Amino acid sequence: QVQLAESGGDSVQSGGSLTLSCVVSGYPYSSVCMAWFRQAPENEREPVGFIDADGSTDYQDSVKGRFTISQDSAKKTTYLQMTSLEPEDTAMYYCATDPTRWACYEGVGGLRRRADSLRYWGQGTQVTVSS
């Protein structure tokens, strides 16, 4: 049984930092292509970025230079490090993956178009940034 479990969400002040974790179980982590998404109230879900098994990453423009996705294969954990947080970053954050690894071929654009095609999702963790 595949499970993705996010943690690390919190309430922080504008300009602050947070690191979210996504622990994977029941899945061959060595070949994982992991995506991060976020959804703010009354907004559509949007991709944050993704990391491929070889460590290559890509991000949506609004978080480039502020957010970093990394992974620890031994811990089967993907991280989303967020710095210079802004109130606009307030959202529920999710990790997601798919056995076909299509996200790492199609990139952020593909994630934006067909996120629903990702088979496995975590339950989300809330990030709130106050000004």
C-alpha positions as a Python dict, from the first residue, in 0.01 Angstrom:
ca = {
    (1, 'Q'): (0, 0, 0),
    (2, 'V'): (151, 327, -114),
    (3, 'Q'): (136, 613, 131),
    (4, 'L'): (266, 968, 112),
    (5, 'A'): (270, 1160, 438),
    (6, 'E'): (342, 1532, 450),
    (7, 'S'): (445, 1715, 764),
    (8, 'G'): (610, 2037, 872),
    (9, 'G'): (333, 2285, 801),
    (10, 'D'): (307, 2575, 1043),
    (11, 'S'): (217, 2941, 1085),
    (12, 'V'): (504, 3180, 1021),
    (13, 'Q'): (564, 3550, 972),
    (14, 'S'): (630, 3699, 633),
    (15, 'G'): (996, 3654, 543),
    (16, 'G'): (1021, 3336, 745),
    (17, 'S'): (1119, 2985, 642),
    (18, 'L'): (975, 2637, 667),
    (19, 'T'): (1074, 2291, 551),
    (20, 'L'): (803, 2043, 460),
    (21, 'S'): (863, 1668, 446),
    (22, 'C'): (695, 1397, 242),
    (23, 'V'): (766, 1045, 364),
    (24, 'V'): (701, 764, 118),
    (25, 'S'): (610, 409, 207),
    (26, 'G'): (514, 109, -4),
    (27, 'Y'): (683, 255, -313),
    (28, 'P'): (1024, 209, -483),
    (29, 'Y'): (1171, 542, -377),
    (30, 'S'): (1487, 498, -585),
    (31, 'S'): (1289, 571, -901),
    (32, 'V'): (1045, 824, -765),
    (33, 'C'): (951, 1143, -942),
    (34, 'M'): (792, 1356, -670),
    (35, 'A'): (586, 1667, -722),
    (36, 'W'): (473, 1930, -475),
    (37, 'F'): (148, 2117, -515),
    (38, 'R'): (-37, 2378, -316),
    (39, 'Q'): (-392, 2498, -294),
    (40, 'A'): (-507, 2814, -124),
    (41, 'P'): (-870, 2867, -22),
    (42, 'E'): (-1084, 2957, -322),
    (43, 'N'): (-788, 2904, -556),
    (44, 'E'): (-713, 2626, -795),
    (45, 'R'): (-446, 2375, -706),
    (46, 'E'): (-112, 2470, -858),
    (47, 'P'): (219, 2290, -897),
    (48, 'V'): (512, 2412, -692),
    (49, 'G'): (775, 2194, -854),
    (50, 'F'): (916, 1845, -874),
    (51, 'I'): (1229, 1641, -823),
    (52, 'D'): (1344, 1348, -1030),
    (53, 'A'): (1528, 1043, -899),
    (54, 'D'): (1859, 1188, -1021),
    (55, 'G'): (1800, 1502, -817),
    (56, 'S'): (1709, 1731, -1103),
    (57, 'T'): (1437, 1981, -1019),
    (58, 'D'): (1212, 2240, -1170),
    (59, 'Y'): (977, 2497, -1017),
    (60, 'Q'): (697, 2729, -1104),
    (61, 'D'): (818, 3083, -1163),
    (62, 'S'): (669, 3237, -848),
    (63, 'V'): (881, 3020, -616),
    (64, 'K'): (1208, 3002, -810),
    (65, 'G'): (1494, 3122, -596),
    (66, 'R'): (1287, 3088, -276),
    (67, 'F'): (1186, 2721, -268),
    (68, 'T'): (1411, 2417, -299),
    (69, 'I'): (1307, 2054, -338),
    (70, 'S'): (1549, 1789, -218),
    (71, 'Q'): (1542, 1425, -120),
    (72, 'D'): (1698, 1175, 115),
    (73, 'S'): (1670, 830, -41),
    (74, 'A'): (1778, 653, 276),
    (75, 'K'): (1486, 811, 461),
    (76, 'K'): (1251, 783, 162),
    (77, 'T'): (1172, 1147, 216),
    (78, 'T'): (1129, 1443, -15),
    (79, 'Y'): (1167, 1793, 125),
    (80, 'L'): (1031, 2130, 25),
    (81, 'Q'): (1245, 2405, 175),
    (82, 'M'): (1070, 2739, 164),
    (83, 'T'): (1238, 3071, 236),
    (84, 'S'): (1134, 3435, 210),
    (85, 'L'): (776, 3326, 262),
    (86, 'E'): (501, 3566, 165),
    (87, 'P'): (133, 3574, 260),
    (88, 'E'): (61, 3460, -97),
    (89, 'D'): (234, 3131, -12),
    (90, 'T'): (-41, 3047, 237),
    (91, 'A'): (-194, 2718, 123),
    (92, 'M'): (-232, 2349, 187),
    (93, 'Y'): (76, 2179, 45),
    (94, 'Y'): (66, 1830, -104),
    (95, 'C'): (318, 1584, -242),
    (96, 'A'): (220, 1352, -523),
    (97, 'T'): (372, 1091, -750),
    (98, 'D'): (286, 844, -1023),
    (99, 'P'): (444, 508, -1119),
    (100, 'T'): (483, 620, -1481),
    (101, 'R'): (698, 918, -1374),
    (102, 'W'): (527, 1129, -1638),
    (103, 'A'): (566, 1448, -1436),
    (104, 'C'): (942, 1441, -1476),
    (105, 'Y'): (904, 1416, -1853),
    (106, 'E'): (634, 1679, -1892),
    (107, 'G'): (757, 1923, -1630),
    (108, 'V'): (572, 2197, -1448),
    (109, 'G'): (356, 2262, -1751),
    (110, 'G'): (239, 1904, -1752),
    (111, 'L'): (169, 1918, -1381),
    (112, 'R'): (-41, 2228, -1435),
    (113, 'R'): (-242, 2063, -1712),
    (114, 'R'): (-311, 1720, -1568),
    (115, 'A'): (-233, 1695, -1200),
    (116, 'D'): (-535, 1471, -1153),
    (117, 'S'): (-348, 1202, -1347),
    (118, 'L'): (-102, 1158, -1060),
    (119, 'R'): (-197, 837, -887),
    (120, 'Y'): (-71, 891, -532),
    (121, 'W'): (-127, 1194, -312),
    (122, 'G'): (-57, 1280, 47),
    (123, 'Q'): (-312, 1428, 282),
    (124, 'G'): (-154, 1773, 283),
    (125, 'T'): (3, 2001, 541),
    (126, 'Q'): (-107, 2360, 606),
    (127, 'V'): (126, 2656, 567),
    (128, 'T'): (5, 2995, 685),
    (129, 'V'): (212, 3309, 634),
    (130, 'S'): (106, 3627, 810),
    (131, 'S'): (216, 3976, 721),
}
